[in-house]
Amino acid sequence: MEAEVPPGAGTIVSVEWDFDGSGTFPFSHDVDGTQSALSLSTSHRFATQGTWFVTARVHSHRTGDVNATRLRIPNLAQARVVVS
């Protein structure tokens, strides 16, 4: 997965994954808030067959504050995964 924040709009402060479509994001990457572009990967093993909608959620923040609870800008990307 590649994520990028437009110039002058801050940096990436969190990257999280929801593998099963539950709306929870139990896996996250360690991000230090200094980068405006990242290329990350992860893997996941599905326990059962089916169609899954895997979602990556990336938050940016104008000042790069990884601990900020306000003024975080979210962006989502989703991919359909078919396990047979």
C-alpha positions as CSV (number, residue, x, y, z in Angstrom):
1,M,0.0,0.0,0.0
2,E,1.2,3.5,-0.8
3,A,0.0,6.6,0.9
4,E,0.9,10.2,0.2
5,V,-0.2,13.6,1.7
6,P,-0.3,16.6,-0.7
7,P,2.5,19.1,-0.3
8,G,2.0,21.5,2.6
9,A,-0.9,19.3,4.1
10,G,1.1,17.6,6.9
11,T,2.3,14.1,7.4
12,I,1.0,10.6,7.9
13,V,0.4,9.9,11.6
14,S,-1.3,6.4,11.5
15,V,-1.9,3.5,9.2
16,E,-4.4,0.8,10.3
17,W,-6.0,-2.3,8.7
18,D,-9.4,-3.9,9.0
19,F,-9.1,-7.4,7.4
20,D,-12.6,-8.8,8.0
21,G,-14.9,-5.9,7.3
22,S,-15.9,-5.6,11.0
23,G,-15.2,-1.9,11.2
24,T,-12.4,-2.4,13.7
25,F,-8.8,-1.8,12.8
26,P,-6.8,-4.3,15.0
27,F,-3.5,-4.1,13.1
28,S,-1.5,-0.9,12.7
29,H,2.0,0.1,11.5
30,D,4.4,2.0,13.6
31,V,4.4,5.5,12.1
32,D,6.5,8.4,13.5
33,G,4.6,11.3,11.9
34,T,7.6,12.6,9.9
35,Q,6.8,11.2,6.5
36,S,4.4,12.7,3.9
37,A,4.6,9.5,1.8
38,L,4.9,5.8,2.8
39,S,5.0,2.5,1.1
40,L,3.9,-0.3,3.5
41,S,2.9,-3.9,3.3
42,T,1.4,-6.5,5.6
43,S,0.0,-10.0,5.3
44,H,-3.0,-11.7,6.7
45,R,-4.3,-15.3,6.7
46,F,-8.0,-15.8,6.4
47,A,-9.4,-18.7,8.5
48,T,-12.3,-19.4,6.2
49,Q,-13.3,-19.2,2.5
50,G,-15.3,-16.3,1.3
51,T,-15.2,-12.7,0.0
52,W,-13.6,-10.2,2.2
53,F,-13.3,-6.4,1.9
54,V,-10.0,-5.4,3.4
55,T,-9.7,-1.7,4.4
56,A,-6.6,0.4,5.0
57,R,-7.2,3.6,6.9
58,V,-4.5,6.3,6.8
59,H,-4.7,9.5,9.0
60,S,-2.7,12.6,8.3
61,H,-2.2,15.6,10.6
62,R,-0.9,19.1,9.6
63,T,1.8,19.2,12.3
64,G,2.5,15.4,12.3
65,D,1.3,14.9,15.8
66,V,0.9,11.1,16.1
67,N,-0.9,11.5,19.5
68,A,-3.4,14.0,18.3
69,T,-7.1,13.1,18.8
70,R,-8.5,16.0,16.9
71,L,-7.8,17.5,13.4
72,R,-6.8,14.1,12.0
73,I,-7.7,13.7,8.3
74,P,-8.8,10.1,7.5
75,N,-8.5,8.4,4.1
76,L,-9.7,4.9,3.3
77,A,-8.7,2.4,0.6
78,Q,-10.5,-0.9,0.2
79,A,-9.8,-4.1,-1.8
80,R,-12.0,-7.1,-2.4
81,V,-10.2,-10.4,-1.5
82,V,-11.8,-13.8,-2.6
83,V,-10.5,-16.8,-0.7
84,S,-11.5,-20.2,-2.2
